[in-house]
Amino acid sequence: MSFGLGHGKKLDAAPGVVGISRDELGPLPDGVLENPEIGRVDPRGWFSDSARRFELEIGSGKGTFLVQQADLEPETNFLGIEWTGEFYTYAADRLRRRRESGSHENVRLLLGDATDFLRWRCPDSICRVIHLYFSDPWPKTRHHKKRVIQHRFLADAWRALEPGGELRVVTDHDVLWAWDCAHFESWVVAGTDFGPFIGGEALGAARGHVPAMPEGVERLRETMPAAPFEIVGFDRPDSAGEGEFVGTNFERKFIEEGRTFNAGVLRKLV
């Protein structure tokens, strides 16, 4: 399926400049199941100044958030990860053209599965923020395992975030948000009041659909603090327009459709 994003024009992902090339990422080594550390690749080294703070966006789409926010935060390196090849190429081409105009050298894009990158590639404690905006809700029950928020993902996000780092989540999908919050309950301070984030009836209904924590994740969870995260309110980034949470293409479309939004932040505790 083609989305026709290039409108007939040739798009250039600029591998090695904007897009992450195969040489930069490298193959996943044999033996990574027995020793995950051998697969780690520090993405901060993909930027001209690796000492800057580092943030990651899951599902960059057309790159609108990255284009807007990176322009306001030149002291931050942003890595966007997009699964769909056509969106990845379109977003990378947008950033390539801005680089040629002298800006946005602090943004790069990776084509791939962001959950796999966090699990197998990302080193510990390097991300200041993980942005997750308007991810696919996968509404059919048999597809729920494809949703981003899972216990495995939360374990990987906690490991990848620096102390005090944040997982920032926004969605228009109420059922997905209930699923997210029902997972969050196992990762925040016991007895946390979710009232400011979701209604009690919706949260209670979602609890019955959340799979048990996998055994391997349970073992990891036992090595973490009693409360790996706290949940706090979502502060809109400076790039968001009036009435927006983030200002992505999806959000602007959903605003026109009259949808409402859910948002929250998991902050890593130490």
LOPA-831905 format. One record per residue (C-alpha): x, y, z. Coordinates in steps of 0.1 Angstrom, whole numbers, always signed. Example, Ala and Ser with C-alpha at 12.3 -4.5 7.8 and 13.67 -1.06 7.14 Angstrom:
u  v  w
+123  -45  +78
+137  -11  +71
// end
This chain:
u  v  w
+0  +0  +0
+13  +34  -9
+2  +66  +8
+14  +88  -20
+33  +111  +4
+59  +121  -22
+33  +133  -47
+54  +118  -75
+87  +133  -63
+117  +112  -54
+123  +112  -16
+157  +108  -1
+161  +95  +34
+198  +105  +34
+212  +74  +50
+242  +81  +72
+231  +117  +75
+195  +117  +85
+185  +81  +82
+204  +56  +103
+224  +34  +79
+229  -3  +82
+266  +3  +89
+257  +26  +118
+233  +1  +135
+250  -31  +125
+235  -66  +127
+222  -80  +159
+249  -103  +172
+245  -141  +177
+242  -149  +214
+221  -118  +223
+195  -139  +240
+221  -152  +264
+238  -119  +268
+217  -89  +258
+246  -65  +265
+264  -75  +233
+237  -60  +212
+238  -25  +227
+246  +4  +203
+247  +39  +218
+226  +61  +195
+241  +92  +210
+272  +85  +188
+250  +90  +157
+250  +128  +164
+277  +154  +158
+276  +163  +196
+270  +131  +216
+271  +150  +249
+237  +166  +243
+207  +153  +261
+190  +125  +242
+153  +119  +235
+135  +92  +215
+102  +93  +197
+83  +61  +190
+63  +63  +158
+74  +95  +142
+50  +94  +113
+56  +123  +90
+81  +138  +115
+60  +168  +125
+67  +167  +162
+105  +162  +155
+106  +191  +130
+89  +214  +154
+105  +205  +187
+140  +200  +175
+140  +235  +161
+132  +248  +195
+157  +226  +213
+190  +226  +194
+207  +215  +226
+188  +182  +225
+194  +152  +201
+162  +135  +189
+160  +100  +174
+127  +92  +158
+118  +55  +151
+92  +47  +125
+80  +13  +114
+63  +23  +81
+89  +27  +53
+70  +54  +34
+64  +76  +64
+101  +71  +75
+113  +82  +41
+90  +111  +39
+100  +124  +74
+137  +118  +67
+134  +138  +34
+118  +167  +53
+147  +167  +77
+173  +164  +49
+160  +195  +32
+161  +214  +65
+196  +203  +71
+206  +216  +37
+192  +249  +48
+214  +249  +79
+191  +235  +107
+179  +203  +123
+213  +186  +125
+201  +174  +159
+175  +150  +145
+179  +115  +130
+155  +87  +120
+156  +50  +123
+135  +26  +102
+124  -3  +124
+105  -15  +155
+110  +9  +184
+101  -18  +210
+128  -41  +196
+153  -12  +196
+146  -5  +233
+149  -42  +242
+179  -52  +223
+199  -21  +213
+194  +8  +236
+220  +11  +265
+209  +18  +301
+200  +52  +314
+206  +73  +283
+171  +87  +274
+158  +119  +290
+124  +114  +274
+106  +87  +254
+78  +102  +234
+48  +80  +225
+21  +99  +207
-10  +85  +191
+2  +49  +187
-19  +24  +169
-47  +12  +192
-49  -23  +176
-86  -26  +187
-91  -63  +179
-85  -85  +209
-62  -108  +189
-40  -78  +181
-37  -64  +216
-2  -80  +219
+9  -56  +192
+1  -25  +214
+32  -6  +225
+24  -5  +262
+31  -40  +276
+49  -50  +307
+80  -60  +287
+80  -25  +271
+77  -8  +305
+107  -28  +318
+127  -18  +288
+117  +19  +290
+126  +20  +327
+161  +6  +319
+167  +30  +290
+155  +62  +308
+180  +82  +329
+170  +88  +365
+141  +113  +365
+136  +106  +328
+100  +104  +314
+78  +83  +292
+53  +107  +278
+21  +93  +264
-8  +108  +245
-37  +90  +228
-72  +98  +214
-83  +62  +220
-101  +57  +254
-99  +19  +254
-62  +20  +246
-57  +45  +274
-75  +23  +299
-52  -6  +288
-22  +17  +293
-32  +28  +327
-41  -8  +338
-5  -17  +329
+9  +14  +347
-7  +4  +380
+19  -24  +383
+48  +0  +378
+39  +30  +401
+37  +36  +438
+11  +12  +453
-22  +29  +459
-16  +57  +434
-48  +75  +426
-55  +73  +389
-86  +95  +392
-69  +125  +376
-61  +104  +345
-90  +80  +340
-124  +71  +354
-126  +42  +378
-151  +22  +358
-130  +23  +326
-98  +14  +345
-116  -15  +363
-129  -29  +331
-94  -28  +315
-78  -47  +344
-95  -79  +332
-79  -76  +298
-43  -70  +309
-22  -102  +305
-2  -114  +334
+34  -101  +337
+56  -126  +318
+80  -146  +340
+111  -130  +326
+97  -95  +332
+87  -105  +367
+123  -115  +374
+134  -81  +361
+107  -63  +381
+120  -79  +413
+155  -63  +407
+139  -28  +404
+128  -4  +431
+94  -11  +446
+80  +17  +425
+100  +21  +393
+78  +51  +382
+54  +77  +393
+26  +90  +371
+23  +128  +367
+5  +152  +345
+14  +159  +310
+30  +193  +302
+26  +204  +266
+58  +209  +247
+66  +244  +235
+60  +234  +199
+24  +225  +205
-1  +250  +191
-31  +265  +209
-55  +238  +219
-30  +210  +211
-12  +185  +233
+17  +178  +209
+9  +191  +174
+13  +159  +154
-5  +154  +121
-27  +127  +136
-37  +151  +165
-46  +179  +142
-68  +155  +122
-84  +142  +153
-91  +177  +166
-110  +184  +134
-130  +153  +140
-139  +165  +175
-121  +137  +194
-109  +141  +230
-74  +131  +243
-58  +113  +272
-23  +120  +284
+1  +112  +312
+38  +109  +321
+56  +80  +338
+87  +95  +355
+115  +71  +365
+122  +70  +402
+155  +60  +417
// end
